[in-house]
Amino acid sequence: MKNFNHLFEKHELIINCKQRNTELCHWRPTGNIKATAGDNVCVSLVCARCDARTNVFLEHKQYKNHEKILLKEIENV
Ligand SMILES: [Zn+2]
């Protein structure tokens, strides 16, 4: 299973998973990606294990670096 945590490195993603308390949530993109004000991109994520959901905001440049891998993953969902 691919783990996207490293793409984001945001502290809000560092939460313990409800499924496995000793591990962090295992975030994957949901397919919901929106441009927002201020040149940011909002990417919706879901934990593959416990179904927790969150959004992260990436700078447009940062998003572009990851766009291919994100879109590829979304196609496979
Ligand atoms: Zn989780």
N, CA, C, O and the ligand as a Tripos MOL2 file, in Angstrom:
@<TRIPOS>MOLECULE
protein
  309   307    78     0     0
PROTEIN
NO_CHARGES

@<TRIPOS>ATOM
      1 N           0.8460   -1.1900    0.0000 N.3       1 MET1
      2 CA          0.0000    0.0000    0.0000 C.3       1 MET1
      3 C           0.8840    1.2440    0.0000 C.2       1 MET1
      4 O           1.8100    1.3660    0.8020 O.2       1 MET1
      5 N           0.5870    2.1430   -0.8930 N.am      2 LYS2
      6 CA          1.3900    3.3460   -0.9930 C.3       2 LYS2
      7 C           1.0120    4.3150    0.1170 C.2       2 LYS2
      8 O          -0.1640    4.4960    0.4330 O.2       2 LYS2
      9 N           2.0040    4.9150    0.6850 N.am      3 ASN3
     10 CA          1.7750    5.8790    1.7550 C.3       3 ASN3
     11 C           2.1450    7.2720    1.2610 C.2       3 ASN3
     12 O           3.2400    7.4920    0.7430 O.2       3 ASN3
     13 N           1.2250    8.1970    1.4290 N.am      4 PHE4
     14 CA          1.4600    9.5470    0.9200 C.3       4 PHE4
     15 C           1.9050   10.5150    2.0040 C.2       4 PHE4
     16 O           2.0900   11.7030    1.7410 O.2       4 PHE4
     17 N           2.0750   10.0230    3.1980 N.am      5 ASN5
     18 CA          2.4160   10.9330    4.2940 C.3       5 ASN5
     19 C           3.6390   11.7900    3.9670 C.2       5 ASN5
     20 O           3.6820   12.9810    4.2760 O.2       5 ASN5
     21 N           4.6210   11.1640    3.3420 N.am      6 HIS6
     22 CA          5.8680   11.8750    3.0960 C.3       6 HIS6
     23 C           5.6860   13.0360    2.1240 C.2       6 HIS6
     24 O           6.4890   13.9700    2.1100 O.2       6 HIS6
     25 N           4.6440   12.9800    1.3200 N.am      7 LEU7
     26 CA          4.4340   14.0700    0.3690 C.3       7 LEU7
     27 C           4.0620   15.3550    1.0750 C.2       7 LEU7
     28 O           4.3090   16.4500    0.5710 O.2       7 LEU7
     29 N           3.4780   15.2140    2.2220 N.am      8 PHE8
     30 CA          2.8860   16.3930    2.8380 C.3       8 PHE8
     31 C           3.6940   16.9150    4.0150 C.2       8 PHE8
     32 O           3.8950   18.1220    4.1510 O.2       8 PHE8
     33 N           4.1460   16.0220    4.8490 N.am      9 GLU9
     34 CA          4.9570   16.4330    5.9870 C.3       9 GLU9
     35 C           4.3130   17.5380    6.7940 C.2       9 GLU9
     36 O           4.9750   18.4710    7.2480 O.2       9 GLU9
     37 N           3.0240   17.4140    6.9610 N.am     10 LYS10
     38 CA          2.3000   18.4280    7.7260 C.3      10 LYS10
     39 C           2.0090   17.8620    9.1110 C.2      10 LYS10
     40 O           1.6530   16.6920    9.2550 O.2      10 LYS10
     41 N           2.1610   18.6900   10.1030 N.am     11 HIS11
     42 CA          1.9830   18.1450   11.4490 C.3      11 HIS11
     43 C           0.5440   17.7100   11.7020 C.2      11 HIS11
     44 O           0.2950   16.8400   12.5360 O.2      11 HIS11
     45 N          -0.4130   18.3170   10.9770 N.am     12 GLU12
     46 CA         -1.8010   17.8950   11.2030 C.3      12 GLU12
     47 C          -2.0570   16.4690   10.7380 C.2      12 GLU12
     48 O          -3.0810   15.8780   11.0820 O.2      12 GLU12
     49 N          -1.1390   15.9150    9.9630 N.am     13 LEU13
     50 CA         -1.3100   14.5350    9.5070 C.3      13 LEU13
     51 C          -0.7210   13.5290   10.4800 C.2      13 LEU13
     52 O          -0.9420   12.3240   10.3580 O.2      13 LEU13
     53 N           0.0190   14.0300   11.4330 N.am     14 ILE14
     54 CA          0.6670   13.1210   12.3710 C.3      14 ILE14
     55 C          -0.2890   12.8380   13.5160 C.2      14 ILE14
     56 O          -0.1300   13.3530   14.6240 O.2      14 ILE14
     57 N          -1.2750   12.0180   13.2300 N.am     15 ILE15
     58 CA         -2.2170   11.6100   14.2750 C.3      15 ILE15
     59 C          -2.2400   10.0920   14.3090 C.2      15 ILE15
     60 O          -2.0740    9.4180   13.2930 O.2      15 ILE15
     61 N          -2.4480    9.5900   15.4930 N.am     16 ASN16
     62 CA         -2.4840    8.1370   15.6280 C.3      16 ASN16
     63 C          -3.7490    7.5770   15.0060 C.2      16 ASN16
     64 O          -4.8420    8.1210   15.1600 O.2      16 ASN16
     65 N          -3.5690    6.4940   14.3120 N.am     17 CYS17
     66 CA         -4.6860    5.8640   13.6280 C.3      17 CYS17
     67 C          -5.5990    5.1760   14.6400 C.2      17 CYS17
     68 O          -5.1470    4.5730   15.6140 O.2      17 CYS17
     69 N          -6.9070    5.2910   14.3710 N.am     18 LYS18
     70 CA         -7.8650    4.6340   15.2690 C.3      18 LYS18
     71 C          -7.8170    3.1170   15.1340 C.2      18 LYS18
     72 O          -8.1530    2.3840   16.0640 O.2      18 LYS18
     73 N          -7.3940    2.6640   13.9600 N.am     19 GLN19
     74 CA         -7.2990    1.2310   13.7420 C.3      19 GLN19
     75 C          -6.1260    0.6100   14.4920 C.2      19 GLN19
     76 O          -6.2390   -0.4350   15.1310 O.2      19 GLN19
     77 N          -5.0040    1.2990   14.3830 N.am     20 ARG20
     78 CA         -3.7840    0.7720   15.0000 C.3      20 ARG20
     79 C          -3.1490    1.9000   15.7820 C.2      20 ARG20
     80 O          -2.4760    2.7750   15.2370 O.2      20 ARG20
     81 N          -3.3830    1.8460   17.0520 N.am     21 ASN21
     82 CA         -3.0390    2.9700   17.8980 C.3      21 ASN21
     83 C          -1.5720    3.3590   17.9020 C.2      21 ASN21
     84 O          -1.2240    4.5080   18.1730 O.2      21 ASN21
     85 N          -0.7340    2.4160   17.6080 N.am     22 THR22
     86 CA          0.6930    2.7110   17.6590 C.3      22 THR22
     87 C           1.2120    3.2670   16.3460 C.2      22 THR22
     88 O           2.3830    3.6310   16.2380 O.2      22 THR22
     89 N           0.3480    3.3330   15.3590 N.am     23 GLU23
     90 CA          0.7990    3.8170   14.0550 C.3      23 GLU23
     91 C           0.0580    5.0800   13.6600 C.2      23 GLU23
     92 O          -1.0280    5.3770   14.1590 O.2      23 GLU23
     93 N           0.6720    5.8050   12.7590 N.am     24 LEU24
     94 CA          0.0330    7.0040   12.2450 C.3      24 LEU24
     95 C          -0.9730    6.6420   11.1680 C.2      24 LEU24
     96 O          -0.9030    5.5740   10.5600 O.2      24 LEU24
     97 N          -1.9010    7.5450   10.9480 N.am     25 CYS25
     98 CA         -2.8420    7.3400    9.8500 C.3      25 CYS25
     99 C          -2.0830    7.2380    8.5280 C.2      25 CYS25
    100 O          -0.9950    7.7850    8.3460 O.2      25 CYS25
    101 N          -2.7110    6.5200    7.6390 N.am     26 HIS26
    102 CA         -2.0850    6.1990    6.3610 C.3      26 HIS26
    103 C          -2.8720    6.9310    5.2710 C.2      26 HIS26
    104 O          -3.8470    6.4090    4.7300 O.2      26 HIS26
    105 N          -2.4310    8.1350    4.9660 N.am     27 TRP27
    106 CA         -3.2290    9.0300    4.1220 C.3      27 TRP27
    107 C          -3.1030    8.7200    2.6510 C.2      27 TRP27
    108 O          -2.0220    8.4370    2.1330 O.2      27 TRP27
    109 N          -4.2320    8.7810    2.0030 N.am     28 ARG28
    110 CA         -4.2690    8.6790    0.5460 C.3      28 ARG28
    111 C          -5.1910    9.7760    0.0260 C.2      28 ARG28
    112 O          -6.1160   10.1940    0.7220 O.2      28 ARG28
    113 N          -4.9420   10.2400   -1.1910 N.am     29 PRO29
    114 CA         -5.8130   11.2800   -1.7510 C.3      29 PRO29
    115 C          -7.1920   10.7140   -2.0860 C.2      29 PRO29
    116 O          -7.3060    9.5750   -2.5370 O.2      29 PRO29
    117 N          -8.2250   11.5040   -1.8670 N.am     30 THR30
    118 CA         -9.5830   11.0280   -2.1540 C.3      30 THR30
    119 C          -9.9960   11.3140   -3.5920 C.2      30 THR30
    120 O         -10.9780   10.7520   -4.0760 O.2      30 THR30
    121 N          -9.2770   12.1570   -4.2630 N.am     31 GLY31
    122 CA         -9.7060   12.5730   -5.6050 C.3      31 GLY31
    123 C         -10.2510   13.9750   -5.6010 C.2      31 GLY31
    124 O         -10.5450   14.5440   -6.6530 O.2      31 GLY31
    125 N         -10.3830   14.5290   -4.4210 N.am     32 ASN32
    126 CA        -10.8930   15.8720   -4.2790 C.3      32 ASN32
    127 C          -9.7300   16.8530   -4.1730 C.2      32 ASN32
    128 O          -9.0820   16.9510   -3.1310 O.2      32 ASN32
    129 N          -9.4790   17.5650   -5.2410 N.am     33 ILE33
    130 CA         -8.3750   18.5300   -5.2550 C.3      33 ILE33
    131 C          -8.9200   19.8510   -5.7740 C.2      33 ILE33
    132 O          -9.4830   19.9240   -6.8660 O.2      33 ILE33
    133 N          -8.7410   20.8950   -4.9680 N.am     34 LYS34
    134 CA         -9.3260   22.1840   -5.3340 C.3      34 LYS34
    135 C          -8.2930   23.2900   -5.2040 C.2      34 LYS34
    136 O          -7.5300   23.3430   -4.2390 O.2      34 LYS34
    137 N          -8.2850   24.1600   -6.1810 N.am     35 ALA35
    138 CA         -7.4870   25.3700   -6.0320 C.3      35 ALA35
    139 C          -8.2010   26.2850   -5.0550 C.2      35 ALA35
    140 O          -9.4260   26.3980   -5.0960 O.2      35 ALA35
    141 N          -7.4600   26.9340   -4.1880 N.am     36 THR36
    142 CA         -8.0700   27.8550   -3.2330 C.3      36 THR36
    143 C          -7.4060   29.2180   -3.3650 C.2      36 THR36
    144 O          -6.4370   29.3860   -4.1050 O.2      36 THR36
    145 N          -7.9310   30.1600   -2.6530 N.am     37 ALA37
    146 CA         -7.3800   31.5080   -2.6890 C.3      37 ALA37
    147 C          -5.9360   31.5010   -2.2060 C.2      37 ALA37
    148 O          -5.5450   30.6420   -1.4160 O.2      37 ALA37
    149 N          -5.1610   32.4380   -2.6720 N.am     38 GLY38
    150 CA         -3.8050   32.5910   -2.1830 C.3      38 GLY38
    151 C          -2.8400   31.6010   -2.7960 C.2      38 GLY38
    152 O          -1.8110   31.2780   -2.2020 O.2      38 GLY38
    153 N          -3.1700   31.1140   -3.9930 N.am     39 ASP39
    154 CA         -2.2480   30.2540   -4.7200 C.3      39 ASP39
    155 C          -1.9690   28.9510   -3.9830 C.2      39 ASP39
    156 O          -0.8690   28.4030   -4.0600 O.2      39 ASP39
    157 N          -2.9680   28.4690   -3.2760 N.am     40 ASN40
    158 CA         -2.8470   27.1830   -2.6080 C.3      40 ASN40
    159 C          -3.7280   26.1520   -3.2920 C.2      40 ASN40
    160 O          -4.6680   26.4810   -4.0150 O.2      40 ASN40
    161 N          -3.3980   24.9100   -3.0430 N.am     41 VAL41
    162 CA         -4.2150   23.8140   -3.5400 C.3      41 VAL41
    163 C          -4.6270   22.9740   -2.3450 C.2      41 VAL41
    164 O          -3.7960   22.5750   -1.5290 O.2      41 VAL41
    165 N          -5.9220   22.7120   -2.2580 N.am     42 CYS42
    166 CA         -6.4580   21.9260   -1.1510 C.3      42 CYS42
    167 C          -6.6160   20.4860   -1.6330 C.2      42 CYS42
    168 O          -7.3110   20.2180   -2.6130 O.2      42 CYS42
    169 N          -5.9700   19.5810   -0.9370 N.am     43 VAL43
    170 CA         -6.0410   18.1620   -1.2890 C.3      43 VAL43
    171 C          -6.7420   17.4210   -0.1500 C.2      43 VAL43
    172 O          -6.3090   17.4740    1.0010 O.2      43 VAL43
    173 N          -7.8190   16.7380   -0.4860 N.am     44 SER44
    174 CA         -8.5290   15.9520    0.5290 C.3      44 SER44
    175 C          -7.8900   14.5820    0.6460 C.2      44 SER44
    176 O          -7.5620   13.9330   -0.3470 O.2      44 SER44
    177 N          -7.7250   14.1620    1.8970 N.am     45 LEU45
    178 CA         -7.0750   12.8850    2.1660 C.3      45 LEU45
    179 C          -7.9700   12.0210    3.0330 C.2      45 LEU45
    180 O          -8.7480   12.5210    3.8450 O.2      45 LEU45
    181 N          -7.8490   10.7380    2.8500 N.am     46 VAL46
    182 CA         -8.5800    9.8030    3.6920 C.3      46 VAL46
    183 C          -7.5870    8.7510    4.1940 C.2      46 VAL46
    184 O          -6.6920    8.3260    3.4640 O.2      46 VAL46
    185 N          -7.7630    8.3420    5.4490 N.am     47 CYS47
    186 CA         -6.9100    7.2830    5.9780 C.3      47 CYS47
    187 C          -7.3830    5.9480    5.4170 C.2      47 CYS47
    188 O          -8.5630    5.6070    5.5040 O.2      47 CYS47
    189 N          -6.4610    5.2090    4.8490 N.am     48 ALA48
    190 CA         -6.8090    3.9270    4.2390 C.3      48 ALA48
    191 C          -7.2220    2.8980    5.2790 C.2      48 ALA48
    192 O          -7.8230    1.8820    4.9320 O.2      48 ALA48
    193 N          -6.9160    3.1360    6.5310 N.am     49 ARG49
    194 CA         -7.2180    2.1550    7.5720 C.3      49 ARG49
    195 C          -8.4690    2.5100    8.3630 C.2      49 ARG49
    196 O          -9.3650    1.6790    8.5110 O.2      49 ARG49
    197 N          -8.5380    3.7440    8.8760 N.am     50 CYS50
    198 CA         -9.6310    4.0590    9.8040 C.3      50 CYS50
    199 C         -10.6490    5.0060    9.1920 C.2      50 CYS50
    200 O         -11.6350    5.3530    9.8420 O.2      50 CYS50
    201 N         -10.4260    5.4320    7.9470 N.am     51 ASP51
    202 CA        -11.3950    6.2670    7.2500 C.3      51 ASP51
    203 C         -11.4840    7.6980    7.7820 C.2      51 ASP51
    204 O         -12.4350    8.4160    7.4730 O.2      51 ASP51
    205 N         -10.5150    8.1050    8.5670 N.am     52 ALA52
    206 CA        -10.4600    9.5060    8.9880 C.3      52 ALA52
    207 C         -10.2190   10.3620    7.7410 C.2      52 ALA52
    208 O          -9.5840    9.9250    6.7820 O.2      52 ALA52
    209 N         -10.7410   11.5870    7.7810 N.am     53 ARG53
    210 CA        -10.5590   12.4760    6.6440 C.3      53 ARG53
    211 C          -9.9620   13.7980    7.0760 C.2      53 ARG53
    212 O         -10.1860   14.2760    8.1880 O.2      53 ARG53
    213 N          -9.1970   14.3720    6.1650 N.am     54 THR54
    214 CA         -8.6310   15.6800    6.4430 C.3      54 THR54
    215 C          -8.3080   16.3650    5.1280 C.2      54 THR54
    216 O          -8.3460   15.7500    4.0620 O.2      54 THR54
    217 N          -7.9910   17.6470    5.2210 N.am     55 ASN55
    218 CA         -7.5460   18.3930    4.0550 C.3      55 ASN55
    219 C          -6.1750   18.9700    4.3410 C.2      55 ASN55
    220 O          -5.8940   19.3970    5.4600 O.2      55 ASN55
    221 N          -5.3300   18.9810    3.3390 N.am     56 VAL56
    222 CA         -4.0750   19.7090    3.4880 C.3      56 VAL56
    223 C          -4.0090   20.7690    2.4060 C.2      56 VAL56
    224 O          -4.5390   20.6000    1.3070 O.2      56 VAL56
    225 N          -3.3510   21.8570    2.7400 N.am     57 PHE57
    226 CA         -3.1500   22.9240    1.7810 C.3      57 PHE57
    227 C          -1.6910   22.9180    1.3620 C.2      57 PHE57
    228 O          -0.7810   23.0050    2.1870 O.2      57 PHE57
    229 N          -1.4970   22.8130    0.0580 N.am     58 LEU58
    230 CA         -0.1460   22.8510   -0.4770 C.3      58 LEU58
    231 C           0.0170   24.1300   -1.2770 C.2      58 LEU58
    232 O          -0.9230   24.6000   -1.9170 O.2      58 LEU58
    233 N           1.2030   24.6830   -1.2360 N.am     59 GLU59
    234 CA          1.4790   25.7700   -2.1600 C.3      59 GLU59
    235 C           1.4150   25.2090   -3.5670 C.2      59 GLU59
    236 O           1.7240   24.0430   -3.8100 O.2      59 GLU59
    237 N           1.0100   26.0640   -4.4780 N.am     60 HIS60
    238 CA          0.8180   25.5940   -5.8500 C.3      60 HIS60
    239 C           2.0780   24.9070   -6.3860 C.2      60 HIS60
    240 O           1.9990   23.8750   -7.0520 O.2      60 HIS60
    241 N           3.2040   25.4760   -6.0950 N.am     61 LYS61
    242 CA          4.4760   24.9240   -6.5660 C.3      61 LYS61
    243 C           4.7200   23.5310   -5.9840 C.2      61 LYS61
    244 O           5.1500   22.6060   -6.6750 O.2      61 LYS61
    245 N           4.4320   23.4220   -4.7020 N.am     62 GLN62
    246 CA          4.5930   22.1560   -3.9960 C.3      62 GLN62
    247 C           3.6380   21.1080   -4.5720 C.2      62 GLN62
    248 O           3.9980   19.9490   -4.7770 O.2      62 GLN62
    249 N           2.4230   21.5580   -4.8210 N.am     63 TYR63
    250 CA          1.4320   20.6510   -5.4140 C.3      63 TYR63
    251 C           1.9100   20.1450   -6.7660 C.2      63 TYR63
    252 O           1.8070   18.9550   -7.0640 O.2      63 TYR63
    253 N           2.4270   21.0430   -7.5710 N.am     64 LYS64
    254 CA          2.8950   20.6680   -8.9100 C.3      64 LYS64
    255 C           3.9540   19.5650   -8.8340 C.2      64 LYS64
    256 O           3.9940   18.6670   -9.6750 O.2      64 LYS64
    257 N           4.7990   19.6480   -7.8260 N.am     65 ASN65
    258 CA          5.8270   18.6150   -7.6530 C.3      65 ASN65
    259 C           5.2210   17.2330   -7.4530 C.2      65 ASN65
    260 O           5.8150   16.2220   -7.8280 O.2      65 ASN65
    261 N           4.0450   17.2000   -6.8630 N.am     66 HIS66
    262 CA          3.4260   15.9230   -6.5110 C.3      66 HIS66
    263 C           2.2550   15.5670   -7.4090 C.2      66 HIS66
    264 O           1.6500   14.5040   -7.2690 O.2      66 HIS66
    265 N           1.9430   16.4600   -8.3290 N.am     67 GLU67
    266 CA          0.6970   16.3010   -9.0670 C.3      67 GLU67
    267 C           0.5970   14.9510   -9.7730 C.2      67 GLU67
    268 O          -0.4350   14.2830   -9.7080 O.2      67 GLU67
    269 N           1.6620   14.5620  -10.4380 N.am     68 LYS68
    270 CA          1.6150   13.3140  -11.2050 C.3      68 LYS68
    271 C           1.3060   12.1200  -10.3310 C.2      68 LYS68
    272 O           0.4470   11.2980  -10.6540 O.2      68 LYS68
    273 N           2.0050   12.0350   -9.2360 N.am     69 ILE69
    274 CA          1.8280   10.8710   -8.3590 C.3      69 ILE69
    275 C           0.4410   10.8960   -7.7200 C.2      69 ILE69
    276 O          -0.1700    9.8460   -7.5160 O.2      69 ILE69
    277 N          -0.0500   12.0760   -7.4090 N.am     70 LEU70
    278 CA         -1.4020   12.1760   -6.8380 C.3      70 LEU70
    279 C          -2.4550   11.7570   -7.8540 C.2      70 LEU70
    280 O          -3.3540   10.9720   -7.5510 O.2      70 LEU70
    281 N          -2.3310   12.2870   -9.0500 N.am     71 LEU71
    282 CA         -3.3520   11.9880  -10.0610 C.3      71 LEU71
    283 C          -3.3250   10.5180  -10.4480 C.2      71 LEU71
    284 O          -4.3650    9.9130  -10.7060 O.2      71 LEU71
    285 N          -2.1460    9.9620  -10.4850 N.am     72 LYS72
    286 CA         -2.0130    8.5540  -10.8160 C.3      72 LYS72
    287 C          -2.7210    7.6970   -9.7560 C.2      72 LYS72
    288 O          -3.4260    6.7370  -10.0670 O.2      72 LYS72
    289 N          -2.5060    8.0800   -8.5070 N.am     73 GLU73
    290 CA         -3.1300    7.3350   -7.4130 C.3      73 GLU73
    291 C          -4.6560    7.4660   -7.4620 C.2      73 GLU73
    292 O          -5.3800    6.4990   -7.2260 O.2      73 GLU73
    293 N          -5.1240    8.6590   -7.7690 N.am     74 ILE74
    294 CA         -6.5680    8.8870   -7.8080 C.3      74 ILE74
    295 C          -7.2140    8.0580   -8.9100 C.2      74 ILE74
    296 O          -8.3170    7.5380   -8.7370 O.2      74 ILE74
    297 N          -6.5420    7.9380  -10.0180 N.am     75 GLU75
    298 CA         -7.0740    7.1050  -11.1040 C.3      75 GLU75
    299 C          -7.2550    5.6580  -10.6730 C.2      75 GLU75
    300 O          -8.1350    4.9510  -11.1630 O.2      75 GLU75
    301 N          -6.4110    5.2380   -9.7560 N.am     76 ASN76
    302 CA         -6.4460    3.8360   -9.3200 C.3      76 ASN76
    303 C          -7.4530    3.5730   -8.2110 C.2      76 ASN76
    304 O          -7.6830    2.4190   -7.8480 O.2      76 ASN76
    305 N          -8.0510    4.6160   -7.6740 N.am     77 VAL77
    306 CA         -8.9780    4.4400   -6.5480 C.3      77 VAL77
    307 C         -10.2340    3.7090   -7.0150 C.2      77 VAL77
    308 O         -11.1380    3.4630   -6.2160 O.2      77 VAL77
    309 ZN         -6.2290    6.1750   10.4070 Zn       78 ZN78
@<TRIPOS>BOND
     1     1     2 1
     2     2     3 1
     3     3     4 2
     4     3     5 am
     5     5     6 1
     6     6     7 1
     7     7     8 2
     8     7     9 am
     9     9    10 1
    10    10    11 1
    11    11    12 2
    12    11    13 am
    13    13    14 1
    14    14    15 1
    15    15    16 2
    16    15    17 am
    17    17    18 1
    18    18    19 1
    19    19    20 2
    20    19    21 am
    21    21    22 1
    22    22    23 1
    23    23    24 2
    24    23    25 am
    25    25    26 1
    26    26    27 1
    27    27    28 2
    28    27    29 am
    29    29    30 1
    30    30    31 1
    31    31    32 2
    32    31    33 am
    33    33    34 1
    34    34    35 1
    35    35    36 2
    36    35    37 am
    37    37    38 1
    38    38    39 1
    39    39    40 2
    40    39    41 am
    41    41    42 1
    42    42    43 1
    43    43    44 2
    44    43    45 am
    45    45    46 1
    46    46    47 1
    47    47    48 2
    48    47    49 am
    49    49    50 1
    50    50    51 1
    51    51    52 2
    52    51    53 am
    53    53    54 1
    54    54    55 1
    55    55    56 2
    56    55    57 am
    57    57    58 1
    58    58    59 1
    59    59    60 2
    60    59    61 am
    61    61    62 1
    62    62    63 1
    63    63    64 2
    64    63    65 am
    65    65    66 1
    66    66    67 1
    67    67    68 2
    68    67    69 am
    69    69    70 1
    70    70    71 1
    71    71    72 2
    72    71    73 am
    73    73    74 1
    74    74    75 1
    75    75    76 2
    76    75    77 am
    77    77    78 1
    78    78    79 1
    79    79    80 2
    80    79    81 am
    81    81    82 1
    82    82    83 1
    83    83    84 2
    84    83    85 am
    85    85    86 1
    86    86    87 1
    87    87    88 2
    88    87    89 am
    89    89    90 1
    90    90    91 1
    91    91    92 2
    92    91    93 am
    93    93    94 1
    94    94    95 1
    95    95    96 2
    96    95    97 am
    97    97    98 1
    98    98    99 1
    99    99   100 2
   100    99   101 am
   101   101   102 1
   102   102   103 1
   103   103   104 2
   104   103   105 am
   105   105   106 1
   106   106   107 1
   107   107   108 2
   108   107   109 am
   109   109   110 1
   110   110   111 1
   111   111   112 2
   112   111   113 am
   113   113   114 1
   114   114   115 1
   115   115   116 2
   116   115   117 am
   117   117   118 1
   118   118   119 1
   119   119   120 2
   120   119   121 am
   121   121   122 1
   122   122   123 1
   123   123   124 2
   124   123   125 am
   125   125   126 1
   126   126   127 1
   127   127   128 2
   128   127   129 am
   129   129   130 1
   130   130   131 1
   131   131   132 2
   132   131   133 am
   133   133   134 1
   134   134   135 1
   135   135   136 2
   136   135   137 am
   137   137   138 1
   138   138   139 1
   139   139   140 2
   140   139   141 am
   141   141   142 1
   142   142   143 1
   143   143   144 2
   144   143   145 am
   145   145   146 1
   146   146   147 1
   147   147   148 2
   148   147   149 am
   149   149   150 1
   150   150   151 1
   151   151   152 2
   152   151   153 am
   153   153   154 1
   154   154   155 1
   155   155   156 2
   156   155   157 am
   157   157   158 1
   158   158   159 1
   159   159   160 2
   160   159   161 am
   161   161   162 1
   162   162   163 1
   163   163   164 2
   164   163   165 am
   165   165   166 1
   166   166   167 1
   167   167   168 2
   168   167   169 am
   169   169   170 1
   170   170   171 1
   171   171   172 2
   172   171   173 am
   173   173   174 1
   174   174   175 1
   175   175   176 2
   176   175   177 am
   177   177   178 1
   178   178   179 1
   179   179   180 2
   180   179   181 am
   181   181   182 1
   182   182   183 1
   183   183   184 2
   184   183   185 am
   185   185   186 1
   186   186   187 1
   187   187   188 2
   188   187   189 am
   189   189   190 1
   190   190   191 1
   191   191   192 2
   192   191   193 am
   193   193   194 1
   194   194   195 1
   195   195   196 2
   196   195   197 am
   197   197   198 1
   198   198   199 1
   199   199   200 2
   200   199   201 am
   201   201   202 1
   202   202   203 1
   203   203   204 2
   204   203   205 am
   205   205   206 1
   206   206   207 1
   207   207   208 2
   208   207   209 am
   209   209   210 1
   210   210   211 1
   211   211   212 2
   212   211   213 am
   213   213   214 1
   214   214   215 1
   215   215   216 2
   216   215   217 am
   217   217   218 1
   218   218   219 1
   219   219   220 2
   220   219   221 am
   221   221   222 1
   222   222   223 1
   223   223   224 2
   224   223   225 am
   225   225   226 1
   226   226   227 1
   227   227   228 2
   228   227   229 am
   229   229   230 1
   230   230   231 1
   231   231   232 2
   232   231   233 am
   233   233   234 1
   234   234   235 1
   235   235   236 2
   236   235   237 am
   237   237   238 1
   238   238   239 1
   239   239   240 2
   240   239   241 am
   241   241   242 1
   242   242   243 1
   243   243   244 2
   244   243   245 am
   245   245   246 1
   246   246   247 1
   247   247   248 2
   248   247   249 am
   249   249   250 1
   250   250   251 1
   251   251   252 2
   252   251   253 am
   253   253   254 1
   254   254   255 1
   255   255   256 2
   256   255   257 am
   257   257   258 1
   258   258   259 1
   259   259   260 2
   260   259   261 am
   261   261   262 1
   262   262   263 1
   263   263   264 2
   264   263   265 am
   265   265   266 1
   266   266   267 1
   267   267   268 2
   268   267   269 am
   269   269   270 1
   270   270   271 1
   271   271   272 2
   272   271   273 am
   273   273   274 1
   274   274   275 1
   275   275   276 2
   276   275   277 am
   277   277   278 1
   278   278   279 1
   279   279   280 2
   280   279   281 am
   281   281   282 1
   282   282   283 1
   283   283   284 2
   284   283   285 am
   285   285   286 1
   286   286   287 1
   287   287   288 2
   288   287   289 am
   289   289   290 1
   290   290   291 1
   291   291   292 2
   292   291   293 am
   293   293   294 1
   294   294   295 1
   295   295   296 2
   296   295   297 am
   297   297   298 1
   298   298   299 1
   299   299   300 2
   300   299   301 am
   301   301   302 1
   302   302   303 1
   303   303   304 2
   304   303   305 am
   305   305   306 1
   306   306   307 1
   307   307   308 2
@<TRIPOS>SUBSTRUCTURE
     1 MET1         2 RESIDUE 1 A MET
     2 LYS2         6 RESIDUE 1 A LYS
     3 ASN3        10 RESIDUE 1 A ASN
     4 PHE4        14 RESIDUE 1 A PHE
     5 ASN5        18 RESIDUE 1 A ASN
     6 HIS6        22 RESIDUE 1 A HIS
     7 LEU7        26 RESIDUE 1 A LEU
     8 PHE8        30 RESIDUE 1 A PHE
     9 GLU9        34 RESIDUE 1 A GLU
    10 LYS10       38 RESIDUE 1 A LYS
    11 HIS11       42 RESIDUE 1 A HIS
    12 GLU12       46 RESIDUE 1 A GLU
    13 LEU13       50 RESIDUE 1 A LEU
    14 ILE14       54 RESIDUE 1 A ILE
    15 ILE15       58 RESIDUE 1 A ILE
    16 ASN16       62 RESIDUE 1 A ASN
    17 CYS17       66 RESIDUE 1 A CYS
    18 LYS18       70 RESIDUE 1 A LYS
    19 GLN19       74 RESIDUE 1 A GLN
    20 ARG20       78 RESIDUE 1 A ARG
    21 ASN21       82 RESIDUE 1 A ASN
    22 THR22       86 RESIDUE 1 A THR
    23 GLU23       90 RESIDUE 1 A GLU
    24 LEU24       94 RESIDUE 1 A LEU
    25 CYS25       98 RESIDUE 1 A CYS
    26 HIS26      102 RESIDUE 1 A HIS
    27 TRP27      106 RESIDUE 1 A TRP
    28 ARG28      110 RESIDUE 1 A ARG
    29 PRO29      114 RESIDUE 1 A PRO
    30 THR30      118 RESIDUE 1 A THR
    31 GLY31      122 RESIDUE 1 A GLY
    32 ASN32      126 RESIDUE 1 A ASN
    33 ILE33      130 RESIDUE 1 A ILE
    34 LYS34      134 RESIDUE 1 A LYS
    35 ALA35      138 RESIDUE 1 A ALA
    36 THR36      142 RESIDUE 1 A THR
    37 ALA37      146 RESIDUE 1 A ALA
    38 GLY38      150 RESIDUE 1 A GLY
    39 ASP39      154 RESIDUE 1 A ASP
    40 ASN40      158 RESIDUE 1 A ASN
    41 VAL41      162 RESIDUE 1 A VAL
    42 CYS42      166 RESIDUE 1 A CYS
    43 VAL43      170 RESIDUE 1 A VAL
    44 SER44      174 RESIDUE 1 A SER
    45 LEU45      178 RESIDUE 1 A LEU
    46 VAL46      182 RESIDUE 1 A VAL
    47 CYS47      186 RESIDUE 1 A CYS
    48 ALA48      190 RESIDUE 1 A ALA
    49 ARG49      194 RESIDUE 1 A ARG
    50 CYS50      198 RESIDUE 1 A CYS
    51 ASP51      202 RESIDUE 1 A ASP
    52 ALA52      206 RESIDUE 1 A ALA
    53 ARG53      210 RESIDUE 1 A ARG
    54 THR54      214 RESIDUE 1 A THR
    55 ASN55      218 RESIDUE 1 A ASN
    56 VAL56      222 RESIDUE 1 A VAL
    57 PHE57      226 RESIDUE 1 A PHE
    58 LEU58      230 RESIDUE 1 A LEU
    59 GLU59      234 RESIDUE 1 A GLU
    60 HIS60      238 RESIDUE 1 A HIS
    61 LYS61      242 RESIDUE 1 A LYS
    62 GLN62      246 RESIDUE 1 A GLN
    63 TYR63      250 RESIDUE 1 A TYR
    64 LYS64      254 RESIDUE 1 A LYS
    65 ASN65      258 RESIDUE 1 A ASN
    66 HIS66      262 RESIDUE 1 A HIS
    67 GLU67      266 RESIDUE 1 A GLU
    68 LYS68      270 RESIDUE 1 A LYS
    69 ILE69      274 RESIDUE 1 A ILE
    70 LEU70      278 RESIDUE 1 A LEU
    71 LEU71      282 RESIDUE 1 A LEU
    72 LYS72      286 RESIDUE 1 A LYS
    73 GLU73      290 RESIDUE 1 A GLU
    74 ILE74      294 RESIDUE 1 A ILE
    75 GLU75      298 RESIDUE 1 A GLU
    76 ASN76      302 RESIDUE 1 A ASN
    77 VAL77      306 RESIDUE 1 A VAL
    78 ZN78       309 GROUP 0 **** ****
